[in-house]
Amino acid sequence: MPYYRVTGEVPRKRHVRFRRPDGGLYAEELMGEEGFVSDSSLLYHAHPPTAIVKSEGLDDAADTGVVPNHPLLPRHFRTQELPPGGTWCSAGNC
């Protein structure tokens, strides 16, 4: 049976528009332990969690017994600049 823990101010129902005191919306994020198949938490952020400020790898991760961290950075593919038709590979990107 699920249990609920509330910290701070949250809306009465889940997955609804939740406004900040200034009238803007909080960003909602569903974070699970193992994707959608295990326990999860519904988080509300003042700033979107997708706003990446910094990403860096951990070179000394092997010393702690953790798998080395090589972060993936977001990419912006400008697909409107590709010629119409064909595939992405045929445009010389493979």
LINLIN-V47968 format. One record per backbone hydrogen bond with DSSP energy under -1.0 kcal/mol. CO is the residue of the C=O (numbers start at 1). NH is the residue of the N-H. If there is no record, write none. Layout:
co	nh
CO	NH
CO	NH
This chain:
co	nh
18	26
20	23
24	20
27	45
29	43
31	41
34	37
39	33
41	31
43	29
45	27
48	51
50	52
61	64
61	66
69	58
77	79
78	81
79	82
89	92
